[in-house]
Amino acid sequence: MVKHDVDEAFEWLIVIVSIVSAILSQYPEYFYTITPNPARPASLKAAIAIVPPLVVVIVVWLVGKLASRDLVQALAKVTAWLMTLDVTWTNLYSYFLGVVWSGWGIVPTNFMVNVGLSGVFLLSPMFTYFVVVPKYRAMYPGLQLLDRKWQFLAVYGITRALFLLFLLVLIYVPRG
């Protein structure tokens, strides 16, 4: 089986993000979140923000690695890249806000939160489309999914909607 640079880069990214997330989860007091449930402990908020999204990303990636059809492989891998970049940016920005709030005493404003979260909606799709997708075009020549912008935008929209739904369920489900 031929190993491709973009696949190897993703696998290293998952390892690095997992290590950084494990380190950051040791300091849940610095985890800033906009969850409406203040009774939920900080360690649980950190675990909810880190573990389930990474598990979903890894499962999507494995589907892409084990699928026999090129279309499924490419779709799953591009989706995994989008989701990983989203999880990485969201977690790092959340910890940045937590450090600013807890460490420096500056309460994040809605403007600060919204500007940071807009990075999720801009950075991950731009990086994926301009850096990752061209690599997959070379790996899967003739695959129309990777040639058309509107299809990438559809994948992005569906990925974004499912990711946000997943996070909302995790945040708003009451503890039992």
C-alpha positions as CSV (number, residue, x, y, z in Angstrom):
1,M,0.0,0.0,0.0
2,V,1.4,3.4,-1.0
3,K,1.7,5.9,1.8
4,H,0.8,9.5,0.8
5,D,2.2,12.6,2.4
6,V,-1.2,14.2,3.0
7,D,-2.4,11.0,4.8
8,E,0.8,10.8,6.9
9,A,0.4,14.5,7.8
10,F,-3.1,14.0,9.0
11,E,-2.1,11.0,11.1
12,W,0.7,13.1,12.7
13,L,-1.8,16.0,13.2
14,I,-4.1,13.6,15.1
15,V,-1.2,12.5,17.3
16,I,-0.2,16.0,18.1
17,V,-3.7,17.3,18.7
18,S,-4.4,14.4,21.0
19,I,-1.3,15.0,23.0
20,V,-1.9,18.8,23.2
21,S,-5.6,18.1,24.2
22,A,-4.5,15.6,26.9
23,I,-2.2,18.3,28.3
24,L,-4.8,21.0,28.1
25,S,-7.5,18.9,29.7
26,Q,-5.3,18.7,32.8
27,Y,-6.0,22.4,33.4
28,P,-9.8,22.6,33.1
29,E,-10.0,25.8,35.1
30,Y,-8.6,27.5,32.1
31,F,-11.2,26.1,29.8
32,Y,-13.5,28.9,28.6
33,T,-16.9,27.8,27.3
34,I,-20.2,29.4,26.6
35,T,-22.2,26.5,27.9
36,P,-25.4,27.5,29.7
37,N,-24.9,25.0,32.5
38,P,-22.6,26.6,35.1
39,A,-23.2,23.7,37.5
40,R,-21.3,21.4,35.2
41,P,-17.7,21.0,36.5
42,A,-14.9,22.4,34.4
43,S,-13.2,19.1,34.0
44,L,-16.4,17.7,32.4
45,K,-16.6,20.7,30.1
46,A,-13.1,20.1,28.9
47,A,-13.6,16.4,28.4
48,I,-16.8,17.0,26.4
49,A,-15.0,19.5,24.2
50,I,-12.0,17.3,23.6
51,V,-12.8,13.6,23.6
52,P,-16.0,13.0,21.6
53,P,-15.1,15.2,18.7
54,L,-11.7,13.5,18.4
55,V,-13.3,10.1,18.5
56,V,-15.7,11.1,15.7
57,V,-12.8,12.4,13.6
58,I,-10.8,9.2,14.0
59,V,-13.8,7.1,13.1
60,V,-14.4,9.2,9.9
61,W,-10.7,8.9,9.1
62,L,-10.8,5.2,9.5
63,V,-13.7,5.0,7.2
64,G,-11.7,6.9,4.6
65,K,-8.7,4.6,5.1
66,L,-10.6,1.3,4.9
67,A,-13.2,2.1,2.2
68,S,-12.7,0.4,-1.1
69,R,-14.3,3.1,-3.3
70,D,-12.2,6.2,-4.1
71,L,-15.2,8.5,-3.7
72,V,-15.8,7.3,-0.1
73,Q,-12.1,7.5,0.7
74,A,-11.8,11.1,-0.6
75,L,-15.0,12.3,1.0
76,A,-14.2,10.8,4.4
77,K,-10.6,12.1,4.3
78,V,-11.6,15.7,3.4
79,T,-14.3,15.6,6.0
80,A,-11.8,14.4,8.6
81,W,-9.4,17.2,7.7
82,L,-12.2,19.8,8.1
83,M,-13.3,18.4,11.4
84,T,-9.8,18.0,12.8
85,L,-9.0,21.6,12.0
86,D,-12.3,22.7,13.6
87,V,-11.6,20.8,16.8
88,T,-8.0,22.0,17.0
89,W,-8.9,25.7,16.5
90,T,-12.0,25.5,18.8
91,N,-10.1,23.9,21.7
92,L,-7.0,26.1,21.4
93,Y,-9.1,29.3,21.2
94,S,-11.2,28.2,24.1
95,Y,-8.1,27.6,26.2
96,F,-6.7,31.0,25.1
97,L,-9.9,32.7,26.2
98,G,-9.7,30.8,29.5
99,V,-6.2,31.8,30.2
100,V,-7.0,35.4,29.3
101,W,-10.0,35.3,31.7
102,S,-8.5,33.3,34.6
103,G,-4.9,34.3,34.3
104,W,-5.1,38.0,33.3
105,G,-8.5,38.8,34.7
106,I,-9.9,40.0,31.4
107,V,-13.4,38.9,30.8
108,P,-13.9,37.9,27.1
109,T,-16.5,40.0,25.4
110,N,-18.9,38.7,22.8
111,F,-16.8,40.4,20.2
112,M,-13.7,38.4,21.3
113,V,-15.6,35.2,21.3
114,N,-17.3,35.8,17.9
115,V,-14.0,36.8,16.2
116,G,-12.3,33.7,17.5
117,L,-15.1,31.4,16.5
118,S,-15.2,33.0,13.0
119,G,-11.8,31.4,12.6
120,V,-13.5,28.0,12.6
121,F,-15.7,29.1,9.7
122,L,-12.8,30.7,7.7
123,L,-9.5,29.0,8.5
124,S,-10.4,25.3,8.3
125,P,-12.2,25.4,5.0
126,M,-9.6,27.7,3.4
127,F,-6.7,25.5,4.5
128,T,-8.5,22.4,3.5
129,Y,-9.5,23.7,0.0
130,F,-6.3,25.3,-0.9
131,V,-3.8,22.9,0.7
132,V,-5.4,19.5,1.3
133,V,-7.8,19.1,-1.6
134,P,-5.1,19.6,-4.3
135,K,-3.1,16.8,-2.8
136,Y,-6.2,14.5,-2.9
137,R,-6.9,15.6,-6.5
138,A,-3.5,14.2,-7.4
139,M,-4.2,11.0,-5.4
140,Y,-7.7,10.5,-6.9
141,P,-7.5,11.8,-10.5
142,G,-10.8,12.1,-12.3
143,L,-12.8,12.3,-9.1
144,Q,-15.4,15.1,-9.8
145,L,-16.0,15.6,-6.1
146,L,-12.7,17.3,-5.7
147,D,-12.9,19.4,-8.9
148,R,-15.9,21.5,-8.2
149,K,-16.1,24.2,-5.6
150,W,-19.9,23.9,-5.0
151,Q,-19.4,20.2,-4.1
152,F,-16.7,21.1,-1.7
153,L,-19.0,23.8,-0.2
154,A,-21.7,21.2,0.1
155,V,-19.4,18.8,2.0
156,Y,-18.3,21.8,4.1
157,G,-21.9,22.8,4.9
158,I,-23.0,19.3,5.8
159,T,-19.8,18.7,7.9
160,R,-20.4,22.0,9.7
161,A,-24.0,21.3,10.4
162,L,-23.3,17.9,11.8
163,F,-20.4,19.1,13.8
164,L,-22.4,21.9,15.4
165,L,-25.4,19.6,16.0
166,F,-23.0,17.2,17.7
167,L,-21.6,19.9,19.9
168,L,-25.0,21.3,20.8
169,V,-26.1,17.9,21.9
170,L,-23.0,17.5,24.1
171,I,-23.4,20.9,25.6
172,Y,-27.1,21.1,26.2
173,V,-27.9,17.5,27.3
174,P,-28.6,17.7,31.0
175,R,-26.5,15.4,33.2
176,G,-28.3,12.5,34.7
